[in-house]
Amino acid sequence: MQELISKILKSAADNITNISNDNKIISKIEQVVLLCVKAYENNQRILFCGNGGSASDAQHIAAELSGRFLRDRKPLFAEALHVNSSYLTAVSNDYGFEYSYSRILESAGREGDVLVALSTSGNSKNVLKAIEKANSIGMISVGLSGLNGGEMQSLCNVMINIASKDTARIQEAHILVGHIICQLIEEKLFA
């Protein structure tokens, strides 16, 4: 068992090393930070969506912005779109799960807001419809996905692809990227 544990840890470490050596990803993270900072400076908001573990990651990153990350500072508006379970189940029942995020964006999303969409495959129907709705509203769409980005690749204004097919490694990297974004947003806005 210890050999397997070491193998998993090495896989995770190799994934992070690959990301840290990928100038394209580093540049895209910087681009996302600057877009989010500009949105906040213009009194806009950041909204998040994802399914399963990606929903948990979306909620985690939103909490770091709306509460605090490393600095004691004023809260920033950030919300994961799935946190209202009554809404989520009602819309899923009445309209279909694929509309669970796009429908709420009709009321919550504003031109200039940022949507951060997480999907390890890049093919989650409700996430894709959310990106399409965000784009139609004039929001900035940011995607976090895996190896090829799936259908999200062609829909997002900025796409951060983790070069892995392993869901666990992709999600671990999404949290790391999210933490980097939160830290740099704080530094830019509250230095």
BAFI-3210 file (N, C-alpha, C; in Angstrom, 3 decimals, decimal comma, padded with zeros to 6 digits):
// residues 191
n [1|2|3|4|5|6|7|8|9|10|11|12|13|14|15|16|17|18|19|20|21|22|23|24|25|26|27|28|29|30|31|32|33|34|35|36|37|38|39|40|41|42|43|44|45|46|47|48|49|50|51|52|53|54|55|56|57|58|59|60|61|62|63|64|65|66|67|68|69|70|71|72|73|74|75|76|77|78|79|80|81|82|83|84|85|86|87|88|89|90|91|92|93|94|95|96|97|98|99|100|101|102|103|104|105|106|107|108|109|110|111|112|113|114|115|116|117|118|119|120|121|122|123|124|125|126|127|128|129|130|131|132|133|134|135|136|137|138|139|140|141|142|143|144|145|146|147|148|149|150|151|152|153|154|155|156|157|158|159|160|161|162|163|164|165|166|167|168|169|170|171|172|173|174|175|176|177|178|179|180|181|182|183|184|185|186|187|188|189|190|191]
n.u [000,808|001,969|003,693|001,902|000,727|002,957|003,304|000,950|001,282|003,594|002,584|000,783|002,588|004,189|002,287|001,801|004,382|004,580|002,622|003,755|005,886|004,755|004,413|002,270|-000,042|000,581|000,551|-002,150|-003,392|-002,531|-003,865|-006,552|-006,575|-006,162|-008,464|-010,438|-009,750|-010,154|-012,906|-013,844|-012,957|-014,697|-017,081|-018,266|-019,118|-018,069|-018,987|-019,497|-019,469|-020,035|-019,983|-020,513|-017,432|-016,257|-018,191|-017,924|-015,329|-015,776|-017,427|-015,666|-013,583|-015,067|-015,787|-013,322|-012,906|-015,220|-015,239|-012,486|-009,059|-005,936|-005,603|-006,890|-009,552|-011,963|-014,997|-015,415|-017,664|-018,559|-019,892|-021,032|-023,077|-024,738|-025,553|-028,099|-030,203|-032,959|-033,729|-032,076|-033,032|-035,697|-035,587|-034,177|-036,035|-038,290|-037,385|-035,181|-032,012|-029,873|-030,343|-029,840|-027,860|-027,781|-030,279|-030,365|-028,388|-029,652|-030,970|-029,056|-026,609|-024,614|-023,669|-020,204|-019,642|-017,888|-017,833|-016,769|-016,210|-016,115|-015,098|-014,076|-014,090|-014,961|-017,333|-019,820|-023,227|-024,903|-023,034|-021,930|-024,190|-024,441|-022,122|-022,648|-024,934|-023,787|-021,976|-023,807|-024,970|-022,904|-020,976|-017,727|-016,231|-014,629|-012,888|-012,077|-010,554|-009,795|-007,434|-008,034|-010,073|-012,612|-015,913|-016,059|-013,778|-013,994|-015,815|-015,181|-013,845|-011,351|-009,353|-008,246|-006,427|-005,710|-003,126|-003,939|-005,577|-006,643|-009,069|-008,814|-006,239|-006,695|-008,683|-007,309|-005,405|-007,068|-007,968|-005,513|-004,873|-007,097|-006,574|-004,214|-005,196|-006,995|-005,186|-003,625|-005,543|-006,292|-003,815|-003,530|-005,800|-005,769|-003,248]
n.v [-001,197|001,264|001,743|002,293|004,612|006,332|006,377|007,676|010,174|011,019|011,229|013,365|015,388|015,515|016,466|019,080|020,119|020,061|021,987|024,255|024,674|025,417|027,919|028,925|028,279|029,712|032,313|032,484|032,258|034,655|036,399|035,842|036,716|039,491|040,149|039,581|041,366|043,799|043,563|043,592|046,155|047,624|047,304|044,822|041,278|037,925|034,810|031,323|027,958|024,393|020,777|018,111|017,191|019,403|021,332|021,568|022,575|025,001|026,297|026,413|028,115|030,442|031,053|031,746|034,212|035,699|035,628|035,627|035,312|035,251|037,702|040,049|041,690|043,719|042,047|040,364|040,170|037,021|034,044|030,704|029,132|027,028|026,893|027,288|025,000|024,512|026,103|024,869|022,208|022,652|023,994|022,082|020,011|021,234|022,370|020,956|019,503|020,483|023,186|024,300|026,142|028,134|029,319|030,679|032,517|034,269|036,004|036,654|037,221|039,822|042,136|042,305|040,996|038,107|034,751|031,782|028,682|025,321|022,179|018,956|017,360|019,141|019,010|019,094|019,446|021,353|023,198|024,022|025,276|027,330|028,815|029,601|031,220|033,166|034,338|035,444|037,408|039,130|038,680|037,786|034,823|032,221|029,242|026,251|023,275|019,907|018,030|018,455|020,274|019,856|020,637|023,126|024,451|025,948|027,857|029,562|032,707|032,779|030,003|027,533|024,784|021,766|019,607|016,724|013,541|012,469|012,669|013,288|014,496|016,695|018,108|018,658|020,401|022,450|023,576|024,535|026,430|028,092|029,039|030,463|032,471|033,755|034,697|036,494|038,310|039,454|040,637|042,510|044,154|044,912|045,558]
n.w [000,000|000,766|-001,316|-003,396|-002,375|-002,470|-005,239|-006,095|-004,848|-006,189|-008,778|-008,429|-007,673|-009,988|-011,765|-010,792|-011,094|-013,900|-014,545|-013,353|-015,021|-017,378|-019,426|-020,871|-019,373|-017,047|-018,046|-018,775|-016,269|-015,138|-016,897|-016,222|-013,543|-013,933|-015,397|-013,492|-011,423|-012,741|-013,167|-010,483|-009,771|-011,267|-009,975|-010,432|-010,440|-009,495|-010,590|-010,107|-011,404|-011,528|-011,488|-009,150|-007,764|-008,935|-008,468|-005,726|-005,681|-007,024|-005,164|-003,008|-003,973|-004,467|-001,841|-000,748|-001,915|-001,231|001,521|002,916|001,950|002,245|003,396|005,770|004,857|003,032|002,024|-001,134|-003,889|-004,664|-005,842|-005,803|-008,116|-007,456|-004,819|-003,726|-002,931|-003,175|-005,370|-007,329|-007,460|-008,160|-010,682|-012,121|-012,090|-013,323|-015,745|-016,653|-015,949|-017,414|-017,657|-015,235|-014,449|-016,454|-016,362|-013,867|-014,348|-016,034|-014,322|-012,379|-013,612|-015,003|-017,552|-017,985|-015,600|-014,283|-015,214|-013,865|-014,937|-014,132|-015,213|-015,465|-017,746|-019,631|-020,930|-019,684|-019,801|-018,461|-017,606|-020,026|-021,183|-019,349|-019,878|-022,500|-022,022|-020,334|-022,137|-023,949|-022,408|-022,085|-020,272|-018,948|-019,772|-018,162|-018,318|-016,601|-017,086|-018,204|-020,097|-023,070|-022,951|-023,922|-025,129|-023,985|-024,667|-027,049|-026,338|-024,185|-023,050|-021,834|-021,341|-019,180|-019,283|-017,744|-018,188|-018,168|-017,948|-015,763|-013,406|-010,632|-010,506|-012,157|-010,735|-008,339|-009,332|-010,235|-007,832|-006,845|-008,875|-008,502|-005,896|-006,356|-008,046|-006,265|-004,299|-005,797|-006,687|-004,231|-003,575|-005,631|-005,273|-002,575|-001,637]
ca.u [000,000|002,818|004,204|000,822|000,628|004,079|003,032|-000,087|001,906|004,493|001,726|000,295|003,733|004,556|001,259|002,071|005,628|004,247|001,910|004,683|006,796|003,943|004,256|000,938|-000,966|000,950|000,043|-003,616|-003,745|-002,344|-004,956|-007,768|-006,436|-006,359|-009,883|-011,208|-009,437|-010,872|-014,335|-014,086|-012,778|-015,887|-018,239|-018,853|-019,088|-017,557|-019,890|-018,827|-020,322|-019,405|-020,762|-019,794|-016,227|-016,043|-019,095|-017,263|-014,201|-016,354|-017,873|-014,455|-012,900|-015,959|-015,697|-012,045|-013,058|-016,292|-014,855|-011,112|-008,092|-004,777|-005,639|-008,105|-009,942|-013,410|-015,408|-015,648|-018,827|-018,283|-020,918|-021,223|-024,473|-025,507|-025,711|-029,511|-030,662|-034,366|-033,700|-031,430|-033,913|-036,915|-035,278|-033,830|-037,286|-039,228|-036,809|-034,122|-030,765|-028,951|-030,639|-029,695|-027,016|-028,092|-031,492|-030,052|-027,585|-030,575|-031,280|-027,899|-025,461|-024,656|-022,573|-018,974|-019,357|-017,053|-018,266|-015,707|-016,871|-015,199|-015,554|-012,881|-014,210|-015,298|-018,521|-021,027|-024,249|-025,365|-021,924|-021,859|-025,304|-024,109|-021,129|-023,374|-025,757|-022,876|-021,482|-024,897|-025,199|-021,736|-020,067|-016,450|-016,294|-013,352|-013,058|-011,031|-010,886|-008,702|-006,502|-008,375|-011,090|-013,923|-016,680|-015,797|-012,599|-014,356|-016,826|-014,692|-012,924|-010,047|-009,451|-007,083|-006,483|-004,718|-002,700|-004,111|-006,855|-006,986|-009,977|-008,262|-005,138|-007,287|-009,349|-006,277|-004,802|-008,055|-007,916|-004,258|-005,052|-008,046|-005,883|-003,295|-006,034|-007,469|-004,075|-003,206|-006,624|-006,107|-002,618|-003,788|-006,837|-005,623|-001,829]
ca.v [000,000|002,453|001,961|002,940|005,982|007,080|006,540|008,707|011,451|011,401|011,655|014,708|016,305|015,676|017,317|020,460|020,518|020,345|023,268|025,342|024,862|025,697|029,371|029,216|028,265|030,837|033,521|032,490|032,569|036,100|037,029|035,703|037,625|040,874|040,297|039,607|042,625|044,846|043,402|044,098|047,616|048,185|046,894|043,610|040,108|036,686|033,693|030,050|026,777|023,103|019,627|017,164|017,744|020,741|022,231|021,817|023,465|026,311|026,878|026,665|029,306|031,579|031,376|032,427|035,604|036,402|035,730|036,135|034,265|035,447|039,044|040,548|042,777|043,732|040,912|040,550|039,380|035,791|033,079|029,481|029,187|025,855|026,835|027,298|023,667|024,571|026,579|023,880|021,062|023,097|024,235|020,790|019,280|021,918|022,709|020,020|019,824|021,242|024,618|024,667|027,331|029,194|030,020|031,630|033,602|035,262|037,017|037,019|037,665|041,155|042,430|042,654|040,015|036,993|033,389|030,781|027,397|024,199|020,873|018,192|016,893|020,251|018,649|019,071|020,217|022,539|024,153|024,576|026,220|028,499|029,607|030,225|032,306|034,222|035,027|036,230|038,547|040,005|038,336|037,200|033,399|031,583|027,809|025,391|021,932|018,967|017,956|019,169|021,284|019,469|021,661|024,429|025,055|026,932|028,791|030,452|033,791|032,306|028,589|026,966|023,332|020,998|018,560|015,418|012,863|011,946|013,607|013,737|015,433|017,920|018,851|019,183|021,559|023,539|024,253|025,292|027,593|028,968|029,693|031,459|033,590|034,474|035,412|037,627|039,310|040,174|041,480|043,634|045,060|045,303|045,653]
ca.w [000,000|000,818|-002,674|-004,136|-001,860|-003,053|-006,669|-006,227|-004,490|-007,280|-009,885|-008,104|-007,720|-011,398|-012,375|-010,370|-011,761|-015,307|-014,586|-013,004|-016,157|-018,565|-019,532|-021,409|-018,238|-016,174|-018,714|-018,696|-014,883|-015,016|-017,640|-015,411|-012,399|-014,391|-015,746|-012,240|-010,745|-013,482|-012,862|-009,138|-009,773|-011,924|-009,190|-011,015|-009,568|-010,060|-010,347|-010,348|-011,556|-011,778|-011,023|-008,306|-007,169|-009,499|-007,742|-004,442|-005,960|-007,336|-003,906|-002,218|-004,500|-004,209|-000,413|-000,496|-002,338|-000,523|002,935|002,880|001,636|003,115|003,988|006,402|003,950|002,794|001,201|-002,563|-004,279|-005,405|-005,458|-006,581|-008,543|-007,032|-003,366|-003,349|-003,327|-003,597|-006,762|-008,188|-007,676|-008,857|-012,097|-012,717|-012,272|-014,214|-017,052|-017,002|-015,256|-018,270|-017,520|-013,831|-014,297|-017,421|-015,931|-012,794|-014,925|-016,609|-013,312|-011,556|-014,404|-015,612|-018,482|-017,289|-014,550|-014,704|-014,898|-013,848|-015,132|-013,904|-015,697|-015,798|-019,134|-020,515|-021,706|-018,856|-020,525|-017,727|-017,589|-021,382|-021,340|-018,530|-020,618|-023,621|-021,470|-019,885|-023,327|-024,545|-021,517|-022,135|-019,177|-019,331|-019,422|-017,878|-018,152|-016,040|-017,535|-018,342|-021,218|-024,311|-022,681|-024,432|-025,840|-023,359|-025,291|-028,075|-025,823|-023,133|-023,387|-021,375|-020,998|-018,513|-019,399|-017,006|-019,125|-017,550|-018,155|-014,451|-012,748|-009,347|-010,752|-012,720|-009,666|-007,450|-010,002|-010,257|-006,525|-006,811|-009,746|-007,819|-004,783|-006,932|-008,507|-005,072|-003,676|-006,623|-006,642|-002,966|-003,639|-006,544|-004,773|-001,175|-001,270]
c.u [000,855|003,402|003,161|000,645|001,731|003,854|001,996|000,492|002,849|003,699|001,214|001,422|004,172|003,570|001,511|003,360|005,374|003,551|002,877|005,682|006,066|003,642|002,885|-000,091|-000,678|000,417|-001,477|-004,102|-003,621|-003,480|-006,258|-007,714|-006,741|-007,809|-010,748|-010,978|-010,184|-012,368|-014,640|-013,925|-013,973|-017,188|-018,999|-018,656|-018,461|-018,495|-019,204|-019,848|-019,479|-020,308|-019,893|-018,610|-015,929|-016,989|-018,494|-016,093|-014,691|-016,767|-016,684|-013,786|-013,746|-015,862|-014,404|-012,132|-014,093|-016,007|-013,516|-010,222|-006,914|-004,826|-006,969|-008,502|-011,447|-013,788|-015,622|-016,844|-018,379|-019,277|-020,900|-022,717|-025,330|-025,872|-027,157|-030,134|-032,128|-034,476|-033,201|-032,356|-035,182|-036,651|-034,923|-035,081|-038,155|-038,692|-035,795|-032,811|-029,820|-029,179|-030,397|-028,844|-027,403|-029,313|-031,187|-029,191|-028,452|-030,899|-030,040|-026,740|-025,682|-023,478|-021,359|-018,653|-018,486|-017,723|-017,045|-016,395|-015,841|-015,836|-014,328|-012,910|-014,387|-016,571|-019,804|-022,075|-024,701|-024,280|-021,785|-022,971|-025,067|-023,120|-021,802|-024,222|-024,883|-022,362|-022,566|-025,218|-024,074|-020,826|-018,754|-016,487|-014,884|-013,632|-011,839|-011,426|-009,634|-008,011|-006,899|-009,500|-012,474|-014,590|-016,474|-014,697|-012,955|-015,318|-016,276|-013,765|-011,495|-010,235|-008,147|-007,256|-005,353|-004,390|-002,727|-005,470|-007,407|-007,805|-009,399|-007,150|-005,678|-007,900|-008,355|-005,648|-005,775|-008,058|-006,634|-004,373|-006,006|-007,399|-004,904|-004,077|-006,515|-006,353|-003,687|-004,274|-006,489|-004,917|-002,840|-004,750|-006,542|-004,178|-001,572]
c.v [001,266|002,779|002,680|004,388|006,845|007,351|007,645|010,080|011,932|011,888|013,077|015,736|016,559|016,598|018,786|020,966|020,865|021,687|024,415|025,627|025,233|027,202|029,772|029,257|029,451|032,145|033,614|032,769|034,072|036,854|036,981|036,651|039,049|041,130|040,395|040,907|043,764|044,773|043,969|045,617|048,325|047,752|045,720|042,453|038,923|035,565|032,415|028,947|025,550|022,016|018,734|017,810|019,146|021,764|022,573|022,771|024,882|027,022|027,252|027,966|030,551|032,016|032,110|033,903|036,347|036,543|036,427|034,979|034,429|036,762|039,300|041,798|042,730|042,552|041,318|039,686|038,221|034,756|031,881|029,363|028,031|025,852|026,898|025,988|023,660|025,047|025,466|022,701|021,458|023,290|022,931|019,965|019,912|022,142|021,693|020,473|020,661|022,752|025,136|025,915|028,455|029,997|031,043|032,787|034,662|036,355|037,510|037,603|039,032|041,300|042,889|041,769|038,908|035,685|032,492|029,419|026,284|022,906|020,084|017,703|018,045|020,021|018,592|019,996|021,467|023,611|024,806|025,594|027,484|029,402|030,319|031,400|033,463|035,026|035,916|037,473|039,573|039,816|037,825|035,747|032,816|030,102|027,174|023,968|021,062|019,095|018,770|020,179|020,952|020,593|023,052|025,197|026,173|027,998|029,853|031,533|033,425|030,870|028,130|025,452|022,711|019,773|017,182|014,860|012,340|012,988|014,145|014,760|016,762|018,753|019,408|020,440|022,733|024,298|025,078|026,562|028,595|029,719|030,760|032,692|034,409|035,298|036,641|038,702|040,131|041,119|042,691|044,641|045,627|045,405|046,875]
c.w [000,000|-000,558|-003,526|-003,683|-002,462|-004,534|-006,908|-005,918|-005,594|-008,481|-009,660|-008,199|-009,160|-012,112|-012,045|-011,011|-013,219|-015,444|-014,331|-014,119|-017,445|-018,636|-020,074|-020,273|-017,314|-016,751|-018,624|-017,279|-014,661|-015,713|-016,837|-014,214|-012,830|-014,781|-014,493|-011,479|-011,424|-013,200|-011,478|-009,063|-010,401|-011,238|-009,803|-010,043|-010,286|-009,616|-010,791|-010,586|-011,869|-011,240|-010,146|-007,613|-007,683|-008,883|-006,385|-004,621|-006,261|-006,051|-003,023|-002,678|-004,259|-002,750|-000,079|-000,875|-001,508|000,971|003,060|002,466|002,588|003,878|004,690|005,629|003,744|001,886|-000,252|-002,962|-005,171|-004,919|-006,385|-006,871|-008,046|-005,551|-002,885|-003,821|-003,761|-005,044|-007,686|-008,484|-008,418|-010,344|-012,794|-012,992|-013,356|-015,625|-017,558|-016,396|-016,113|-018,190|-016,102|-013,622|-015,251|-016,980|-014,836|-013,318|-015,589|-015,607|-012,575|-012,356|-015,020|-016,575|-017,682|-016,096|-015,143|-014,287|-014,961|-013,850|-015,011|-014,398|-016,120|-017,238|-020,111|-021,293|-020,889|-019,471|-019,781|-017,658|-018,963|-021,614|-020,509|-019,265|-021,786|-023,143|-021,033|-021,074|-023,936|-023,716|-021,646|-020,939|-019,761|-018,873|-019,320|-017,648|-017,520|-016,364|-017,563|-019,674|-022,450|-024,140|-023,189|-025,206|-025,249|-024,091|-026,264|-027,560|-024,881|-023,670|-022,988|-020,894|-020,368|-018,510|-018,593|-017,855|-018,466|-017,955|-016,827|-013,683|-011,443|-009,554|-011,301|-011,599|-008,653|-008,046|-010,065|-008,936|-006,403|-007,650|-009,086|-006,670|-005,286|-007,368|-007,316|-004,438|-004,484|-006,713|-005,351|-003,026|-004,513|-005,950|-003,388|-000,720|-000,405]
res [m|q|e|l|i|s|k|i|l|k|s|a|a|d|n|i|t|n|i|s|n|d|n|k|i|i|s|k|i|e|q|v|v|l|l|c|v|k|a|y|e|n|n|q|r|i|l|f|c|g|n|g|g|s|a|s|d|a|q|h|i|a|a|e|l|s|g|r|f|l|r|d|r|k|p|l|f|a|e|a|l|h|v|n|s|s|y|l|t|a|v|s|n|d|y|g|f|e|y|s|y|s|r|i|l|e|s|a|g|r|e|g|d|v|l|v|a|l|s|t|s|g|n|s|k|n|v|l|k|a|i|e|k|a|n|s|i|g|m|i|s|v|g|l|s|g|l|n|g|g|e|m|q|s|l|c|n|v|m|i|n|i|a|s|k|d|t|a|r|i|q|e|a|h|i|l|v|g|h|i|i|c|q|l|i|e|e|k|l|f|a]
***
